Every structure is written in C-alpha cells, then in structure tokens.
Amino acid sequence: MSIDRKQEIMDAAIHIFARKGFNGSTMQDIAEGCGMSKATLYQHYKSKDQLLLSIFHMINDRLYVKLQASMNREHGDSADSLRQQIELQLRESLANRDLIRMLITENPNAYTEEVVKASGAMRARMIRHFEQMFKRVYGPEIEPYAVELVFSMFALLEQFSVLIILENVAIDITELSRYILKLLGYMAEGLMGDNGVKPILGVHNYPEYLLCEMPEPETDNVENLICRLYRKADCLGESGKKEQDIRNSILMLDHELKSSSPRRIIVQGMLHNLLQVGALTELAGRLAALPGIKRYLD
C-alpha cells in the first residue's frame, strides 16, 4: 500500500471516528469514506483496532520526532526549547482536533486492551522525553519531581485543549505556551525548595505503562525509522561529545531528508556515522534500504 493511500485511509477513519465515535463506527463506514470496498480495506487493516493503532503510531511518532529535534538543537536556551515544545503539542492537538475530540468524549471502555496498552506506552515515551527536558531546564534537583511535573503539564494541556477544541474558546497558542511554562516554573521552584515536600510518585508506584517498552511502529518508513533512531539513542547510555555527535547525526539526517532537495553528501555522511554505532546499525541499515533513500547512496 502506498504511503498516500495509507494516509487517505487513516484520514477517513479519523473523520468517521470523530463523527460517530470509535464504538459507533464500522469498517464498512471507513471503506465507504475512502471510496473502497470493505474487502479491500481488510487487505490493509484486519480490524478497526489495528487501524486506530496505526493512527496513534502515526501521530505520536510524528510529534515525537519534532520534539526530539527541538530538544537536540544546540542553539537557544533550554527553557525556550521547552516552551516551543509546549506550543508544538498544542498546535498538533489543533491539527488533529477531530481525533482529539473523539479521545476526549469517547468512553475509555470502547478500546481493547491492546489499544489501551499501546496508548499507555506511547504516553510513557512522551513522559520520558519531557522528564529529560525538565532536568535540562531546572537542573538535577528537579529529578525526584520530574515525572510529576510532566503529569501536571499534561493535565494543563488537556484542559486547555478541551476549552479550545470542545468549547471553542479563543486562546492565543503562543501566549498559552508561555503561561504554562511560567506555571511549571513556579511549581518546580516550590518543589525544589527546602520545604520537606516528598514526591508522590516513584518507581515503586509508577503506572504500569511507565515500566513497559514502547511498541515499534508496524511498518518501515523514513519518519518511523528516524523516530526509532532517536528513541534508541536515548537508551545508549553515552554521554558528552559522543552522545551529542550521535544525536547531531540523527538530527541532520532528519532535517536533510525533510528538505525539498536533500543533499547526497549529507545523507551519505550522516548514515555512515549512524551505521558505525553498533546499537544503531540495524535501524540505520533499514533506513538506507528504503527505495527513497537508496538513490542518495548509489
């Protein structure tokens, strides 16, 4: 199935899920929505749940790649990078308002255990990303409270998304991102002060999804493989210049492949760098084997 066709099916499904609810939608509805027979749709997706998982993976991976790229940029201060990432999440919610509307209003019992588990693992990936960001912004003293601060940020984002998407409240997104960052700063300062407040959450009582590994996307494409390279790099345990070199190689490759005219020498060079990192060799090799990338290597 072509990437365009896959996107067309997912776009139709998102629209139908938002209009009829996930539980009230059928594969027949989705097939009609994208102008194909139900039998043809089943050749691509075996169930409505698998289709929903593909949508979750697509949106989550796309956002994660953008967040990682923002975190790994060398220029600018960490606090402004965090603000930009808060704004990015808000804008991504607006760009996917139909899906967000469904997630807000749908009965959680409508989803299978597989969907719930995968959604939790995707949420965990975002929590770990922002846990790192908060340590960069507020220093090592925030570490015992970092996960709780992430949950507080998510709660703010969710409530403001409800106001904007469901209640049509007019809010300037850039100003809102500054406001949320300011609130998080006040919370961080208060928690790090010598006030005897102990964190509520720790490894002993984390929700189960924070202890699970993130499931991999079901298909190989440039965006998914770049996402997996970022995630794998997080687990390497490297530090200092070597860690930054690895991240810079992923970042430069990501940016180059998204440009209108990728430069062969940059694509070749960054892939060569990543192929030399043992833990990244398989993923980098799979990326290099994609038809759209091989032409830059021949």
C-alpha positions in Angstrom: 0.0 0.0 0.0 1.4 3.4 -0.9 2.0 6.0 1.8 -0.6 8.3 0.2 -3.2 5.6 0.2 -2.5 4.7 3.8 -2.8 8.3 4.8 -6.1 8.6 2.9 -7.5 5.6 4.9 -6.3 7.0 8.2 -7.7 10.5 7.4 -11.1 8.9 6.5 -11.1 6.8 9.7 -10.2 9.8 11.9 -13.1 11.8 10.4 -15.6 8.9 10.9 -14.4 8.1 14.4 -14.8 11.8 15.4 -18.3 11.9 13.9 -19.7 8.6 15.0 -17.4 7.7 17.9 -15.0 4.8 17.8 -17.5 2.3 19.2 -20.2 3.5 16.8 -18.1 3.3 13.6 -17.7 0.2 11.4 -15.1 -0.9 8.8 -17.9 -0.5 6.3 -18.2 3.2 7.2 -14.5 3.6 6.8 -14.4 1.8 3.5 -17.1 4.0 2.1 -15.4 7.1 3.5 -12.3 6.4 1.4 -14.0 5.0 -1.6 -13.1 1.3 -1.5 -14.8 -1.9 -0.8 -14.7 -3.4 2.7 -12.9 -6.4 1.4 -10.1 -4.1 0.0 -9.9 -2.3 3.3 -9.5 -5.6 5.2 -6.5 -6.3 3.0 -4.8 -3.3 4.6 -6.1 -3.5 8.1 -7.5 -6.6 9.8 -9.6 -4.7 12.2 -10.8 -1.3 13.4 -8.5 -1.6 16.4 -5.5 -2.1 14.2 -6.4 1.0 12.2 -6.7 3.1 15.3 -3.3 1.8 16.5 -1.8 2.9 13.1 -3.3 6.3 13.6 -1.9 6.6 17.1 1.5 5.5 15.9 1.5 7.9 13.0 0.5 11.0 15.1 2.7 10.1 18.1 5.8 9.3 16.1 5.4 12.5 14.1 5.2 14.6 17.2 8.0 12.7 18.9 10.4 13.3 16.0 9.6 17.0 16.2 10.1 17.1 20.0 13.4 15.3 19.8 14.6 17.6 17.0 13.8 20.6 19.2 15.5 19.1 22.2 18.7 18.3 20.3 19.2 21.7 18.7 22.4 23.2 20.0 21.3 26.9 19.8 18.9 28.6 22.1 18.3 28.0 25.8 16.5 25.0 27.3 13.6 27.0 28.7 12.7 28.4 25.4 13.0 25.0 23.8 10.6 23.6 26.4 8.2 26.5 25.6 8.4 25.7 21.9 7.7 22.1 22.6 4.6 23.0 24.7 3.4 25.2 21.8 4.1 22.4 19.4 1.9 19.9 21.4 -0.9 22.4 21.4 -0.7 23.1 17.7 -0.5 19.3 17.0 -3.7 18.9 19.0 -5.4 21.6 16.9 -4.2 20.0 13.7 -5.7 16.7 14.9 -8.8 18.2 16.5 -11.2 15.5 15.2 -9.1 12.8 16.8 -8.6 14.7 20.0 -12.4 15.4 20.2 -13.0 11.6 19.9 -10.4 10.8 22.6 -11.9 13.4 25.0 -15.5 12.3 24.5 -15.2 8.6 23.9 -15.9 6.1 26.7 -12.5 4.5 27.5 -14.2 1.1 27.7 -14.6 1.3 23.9 -11.0 0.4 23.4 -9.4 -3.1 23.5 -6.7 -4.0 26.0 -4.2 -3.9 23.1 -5.1 -0.3 22.2 -5.0 0.8 25.8 -1.6 -0.8 26.4 -0.1 0.7 23.2 -1.5 4.1 24.0 0.0 3.9 27.5 3.4 3.0 26.1 3.2 6.0 23.7 2.3 8.2 26.6 5.3 6.8 28.6 7.6 7.8 25.7 6.4 11.4 25.9 6.8 11.4 29.7 10.4 10.2 29.4 11.1 12.9 26.8 9.8 15.7 29.0 11.4 14.2 32.1 14.7 14.9 30.3 13.6 18.3 29.2 12.7 19.3 32.8 16.1 18.2 34.0 17.8 20.3 31.4 15.7 23.4 32.3 15.6 23.1 36.1 18.7 21.1 36.8 19.3 17.8 38.6 17.4 19.0 41.7 14.1 18.5 39.9 14.8 14.8 39.2 12.6 13.4 42.1 9.7 15.5 40.9 10.3 15.5 37.1 7.6 12.8 36.3 5.0 14.5 38.5 5.8 17.8 36.8 5.2 16.2 33.4 1.8 14.9 34.6 1.0 18.4 35.7 1.9 19.8 32.3 -0.2 17.1 30.5 -3.1 18.0 32.7 -2.8 21.7 31.8 -2.5 20.8 28.1 -5.5 18.5 28.2 -7.8 21.0 30.0 -6.8 23.9 27.7 -7.3 21.6 24.7 -10.9 20.9 25.9 -11.5 24.7 26.1 -10.2 25.3 22.6 -11.5 22.2 20.8 -14.8 21.4 22.5 -15.8 24.8 23.8 -14.3 27.0 21.0 -12.6 29.4 23.5 -10.3 31.7 21.6 -6.8 31.5 23.1 -3.5 32.6 21.6 -1.4 29.4 21.5 2.0 31.2 21.8 0.8 33.1 24.9 -0.7 30.0 26.3 2.6 28.1 26.0 4.4 31.0 27.8 1.7 30.9 30.6 2.0 27.1 31.0 5.8 27.3 31.2 5.5 30.1 33.8 3.2 27.9 35.9 5.6 24.9 35.6 8.5 27.2 36.7 6.6 28.2 39.8 5.9 24.6 40.6 9.5 23.5 40.0 10.9 26.2 42.3 8.4 25.4 45.0 9.2 21.7 44.9 12.9 22.1 44.8 12.8 24.4 47.8 13.7 23.2 51.3 10.1 22.6 52.3 10.1 18.9 53.2 7.7 18.0 50.4 8.3 14.5 49.1 7.4 13.3 45.7 4.2 11.2 45.5 5.3 9.1 42.5 8.4 6.8 42.2 9.4 3.6 40.6 7.6 1.7 43.4 4.2 3.1 42.3 4.6 4.2 38.7 1.6 3.3 36.4 2.4 0.1 34.6 2.8 1.8 31.2 5.8 3.7 32.5 7.6 0.4 33.1 6.8 -1.0 29.7 8.8 -0.8 26.5 7.5 1.3 23.6 6.0 -0.9 20.8 7.6 -0.3 17.5 5.5 1.1 14.5 4.2 -1.7 12.3 5.9 -0.5 9.1 9.2 0.9 8.0 9.2 4.4 6.5 11.5 7.4 6.9 9.6 9.0 9.7 9.2 5.9 11.8 12.8 4.8 11.4 14.1 8.3 12.3 11.8 8.2 15.4 13.2 4.8 16.4 16.8 6.1 16.0 16.0 8.9 18.3 14.5 6.5 20.8 17.4 4.0 20.6 19.9 6.8 21.1 18.1 7.7 24.4 19.0 4.2 25.6 22.6 4.0 24.6 24.0 5.4 27.9 26.5 7.5 26.0 27.5 10.9 27.4 29.4 14.1 26.4 30.6 14.6 22.9 29.9 11.1 21.7 26.2 11.4 22.7 26.0 14.8 21.0 27.6 13.5 17.9 25.1 10.7 17.6 22.2 13.0 18.2 23.5 15.6 15.8 23.8 12.9 13.1 20.2 11.8 13.5 19.1 15.5 13.6 21.0 16.5 10.5 19.8 13.4 8.6 16.2 14.1 9.7 16.4 17.8 8.6 18.1 16.9 5.3 15.5 14.2 4.3 12.7 16.7 5.0 14.2 19.4 2.8 12.9 19.9 -0.7 16.3 18.9 -2.2 18.3 16.6 0.1 22.0 16.8 -0.4 23.5 13.5 -1.3 26.8 14.1 0.6 24.9 15.0 3.9 22.6 11.9 3.6 25.6 9.7 2.9 27.7 11.1 5.7 25.1 11.0 8.4 24.0 7.5 7.5 27.6 6.4 7.5 28.1 7.9 11.0 25.0 6.0 12.3 26.0 2.8 10.7 29.2 2.9 12.8 27.2 2.9 16.1 26.7 -0.8 16.8 23.3 -0.4 18.5 22.0 1.8 15.7 23.4 -0.3 12.8 20.2 -2.3 12.2 17.9 0.7 12.1 20.3 2.8 10.0 20.6 -0.1 7.6 16.9 -0.4 7.3 16.6 3.3 6.6 19.4 3.1 4.0 17.5 0.2 2.3 14.3 2.2 1.7 13.8 2.9 -2.0 13.6 6.7 -1.4 16.9 6.7 0.4 18.9 4.2 -1.7 19.1 6.7 -4.6 21.2 9.0 -2.5 23.6 6.2 -1.7 24.2 4.7 -5.2 
